Amino acid sequence: MVATGIRAAVEWALEVALPPACVGCGREGDHFCAGCRPALEARLERPGGIALGLTAEIPAPLLQLEWCGPFSGPVRAALHALKYAGERRLAEPLGRALATRWRHAAAGGDLIVPVPIHAGRARERGFDQAVLLATVAAREVGLPCAQVLERTRATARQFDLDRGSRAGNVAGAFRLVSGARGSRPLDGRWVVLIDDVVTTGSTLVACAAPLLAAGAMGVSALTVARER
């Protein structure tokens, strides 16, 4: 635990000291250069409700599902750098993109909730990327952000599974944190789930179940990328 904290502190210090480089082409100066930025920003100002092209356009019980760009090119590189290379500074441009997308596509929402990774994985990584993204997005749109969900078990990476196995992998894997008060602590709240990537929507659907059981009036979802 101490070693993980020291490693995270060292990585953070190096991030701050080193100038950013474009995740798409490596050019120094910004995380997304002028040539690579359109990959992240191309969809941000489109109206909401564009069909996803998934088996169901919006997997029930989600009311809305939006994303910023395709899971390819600079966007994919940015998410991999954030999650696996510890480049936490990327949470800022990615979180701002989420906020821009939500301002143009939102149907509602009054509470932002990150989709949690398992506690063991968070300890290994030193952070939870969805928490970083949700914190920035919430700040930019002026909504509260609350970590009210926890992952009850370590699940296989959805990316490694075929579409038919993904729902079963995450079914029942999320619950409200033990500190949530009352039997319906989210009564009347419209929750906006934040995650990095969506494919079938199985993880988001699994998160929606305990939120609705806790009294949420509805659950929408917003991700940085969509994997086809």
C-alpha positions in Angstrom: 0.0 0.0 0.0 2.8 2.4 1.0 4.8 1.4 -2.1 1.8 2.0 -4.3 1.4 5.5 -2.8 5.0 6.3 -3.3 4.9 5.1 -6.9 1.8 7.2 -7.6 3.5 10.3 -6.1 6.6 9.8 -8.2 4.5 9.3 -11.4 2.5 12.4 -10.7 5.7 14.5 -10.1 7.1 13.3 -13.4 3.8 14.1 -15.2 3.9 17.7 -13.9 7.6 18.1 -14.7 7.5 16.8 -18.2 5.9 18.8 -21.0 2.8 17.2 -22.6 3.0 15.5 -25.9 0.2 14.8 -28.4 -1.1 11.3 -27.8 -1.8 10.9 -31.6 1.5 12.0 -33.2 3.9 12.7 -30.3 4.3 16.4 -31.0 5.2 18.4 -27.9 3.0 21.2 -26.6 -0.4 19.7 -25.9 -2.1 16.3 -25.3 -4.0 16.8 -28.6 -2.4 18.8 -31.3 -4.4 20.7 -33.9 -4.2 17.9 -36.3 -5.3 15.2 -33.8 -7.9 17.1 -31.8 -10.7 16.6 -34.3 -10.7 12.9 -33.5 -11.9 13.8 -30.0 -14.1 16.8 -30.9 -15.8 15.8 -34.1 -19.1 14.7 -32.3 -19.1 17.1 -29.4 -21.6 19.6 -30.7 -24.0 17.2 -32.5 -27.5 16.9 -31.1 -28.3 14.1 -28.7 -30.1 10.9 -29.6 -28.0 9.8 -32.6 -28.3 6.0 -33.0 -25.4 4.0 -31.5 -25.6 1.1 -34.0 -25.7 -1.4 -31.1 -28.1 -4.3 -30.8 -30.4 -1.9 -29.1 -29.9 1.8 -29.7 -30.1 2.6 -25.9 -29.8 -0.5 -23.7 -32.6 -0.6 -21.1 -33.0 0.8 -18.5 -30.7 3.6 -19.6 -32.6 6.7 -20.8 -29.7 8.2 -22.8 -26.3 7.1 -24.0 -23.8 9.5 -25.5 -20.1 9.5 -26.3 -17.5 11.9 -27.6 -15.7 9.9 -30.3 -14.9 6.5 -31.7 -12.5 4.2 -29.8 -9.7 4.5 -32.3 -6.7 6.7 -33.2 -5.8 9.5 -30.8 -8.8 8.9 -28.6 -7.9 5.2 -28.0 -4.3 6.2 -27.5 -5.3 8.8 -24.9 -7.4 6.4 -22.9 -4.7 3.8 -22.9 -2.2 6.4 -21.8 -4.5 7.5 -19.0 -5.4 4.0 -17.8 -2.2 2.0 -18.4 0.6 4.6 -18.5 -0.6 6.7 -15.6 -0.9 9.9 -17.7 -3.5 11.4 -15.4 -3.2 14.9 -17.0 -5.3 13.5 -19.8 -8.3 13.5 -17.5 -8.5 17.3 -18.1 -9.0 17.4 -21.9 -11.0 14.2 -21.9 -13.2 15.4 -19.0 -13.8 18.7 -20.7 -14.8 16.9 -23.9 -17.3 14.9 -21.9 -18.7 18.1 -20.4 -19.0 19.7 -23.9 -20.8 16.7 -25.3 -23.2 16.7 -22.3 -24.0 20.4 -22.7 -25.1 19.7 -26.3 -26.8 16.3 -25.9 -28.2 16.2 -22.3 -31.8 15.3 -21.8 -31.5 15.7 -18.1 -29.3 14.9 -15.1 -28.5 16.3 -11.7 -25.8 14.0 -10.3 -22.7 12.6 -11.9 -21.5 9.1 -10.9 -18.4 7.4 -12.1 -18.4 3.7 -13.0 -15.9 2.3 -10.5 -13.1 -0.1 -11.2 -12.5 -2.8 -8.5 -10.7 -1.6 -5.4 -7.9 -4.0 -6.0 -7.3 -2.6 -9.4 -7.5 0.9 -8.1 -4.8 0.2 -5.6 -2.5 -1.3 -8.2 -3.1 1.6 -10.6 -3.1 4.3 -7.9 -6.3 5.9 -9.3 -9.6 5.2 -10.9 -9.8 6.8 -14.4 -13.6 7.1 -14.3 -13.4 9.1 -11.1 -10.8 11.5 -12.7 -13.0 11.9 -15.8 -16.2 12.4 -13.8 -14.6 14.9 -11.5 -13.5 17.1 -14.4 -16.8 16.7 -16.3 -18.8 17.6 -13.2 -16.8 20.7 -12.5 -17.2 21.9 -16.1 -21.0 21.4 -16.2 -21.6 22.5 -12.6 -23.1 19.3 -11.3 -22.2 17.4 -8.1 -20.1 14.3 -8.5 -20.6 11.4 -6.0 -18.8 8.0 -5.9 -21.9 6.1 -4.7 -21.1 2.9 -6.5 -18.6 0.2 -5.8 -17.6 -2.9 -7.8 -18.2 -6.0 -5.6 -15.9 -8.3 -7.5 -13.0 -8.2 -9.9 -14.4 -8.9 -13.4 -12.6 -9.8 -16.6 -11.9 -6.8 -18.9 -14.9 -6.3 -21.1 -12.6 -5.6 -24.0 -11.3 -9.2 -23.8 -14.7 -10.8 -24.0 -17.0 -11.3 -26.9 -20.3 -9.5 -27.0 -22.3 -12.4 -25.7 -20.2 -12.8 -22.6 -20.1 -9.2 -21.5 -23.5 -9.0 -19.8 -22.8 -12.0 -17.6 -19.4 -10.8 -16.7 -20.7 -7.7 -15.0 -24.2 -8.8 -13.9 -24.6 -8.1 -10.2 -21.0 -6.7 -10.0 -22.1 -3.2 -8.7 -23.8 -2.0 -5.5 -24.2 1.2 -3.6 -21.4 2.0 -1.2 -22.0 1.1 2.4 -22.1 4.7 3.5 -25.2 5.5 1.5 -28.0 6.5 3.9 -31.5 5.3 3.9 -33.3 2.7 1.7 -33.6 5.1 -1.2 -30.7 7.6 -0.9 -31.1 8.7 -4.6 -34.8 9.3 -4.5 -35.8 11.6 -7.3 -32.3 12.1 -8.7 -31.4 11.8 -12.3 -28.0 10.1 -12.4 -25.4 10.5 -15.2 -23.0 7.6 -15.3 -19.5 8.4 -16.6 -17.1 5.8 -18.0 -14.2 5.7 -20.5 -15.5 3.3 -23.2 -18.9 1.8 -24.2 -19.4 -1.2 -26.5 -22.6 -3.1 -25.7 -23.5 -1.0 -22.7 -23.5 -4.0 -20.4 -21.4 -2.4 -17.7 -23.5 0.8 -17.7 -26.7 -1.3 -17.5 -25.3 -3.3 -14.5 -24.5 0.0 -12.8 -28.0 1.4 -13.5 -29.7 -1.4 -11.6 -28.6 -0.5 -8.0 -29.0 3.2 -8.8 -32.6 2.7 -9.8 -33.2 0.4 -6.8 -31.9 3.3 -4.6 -34.6 5.6 -5.9 -33.0 7.3 -8.9 -35.7 8.7 -11.2 -33.6 7.9 -14.3 -30.1 6.9 -15.4 -28.2 8.4 -18.4 -24.7 7.5 -19.5 -21.8 9.4 -21.1 -18.5 8.0 -22.2 -15.4 9.3 -23.9 -15.4 6.7 -26.6 -17.6 4.1 -28.3 -16.1 0.8 -29.5 -17.9 -0.6 -32.5 
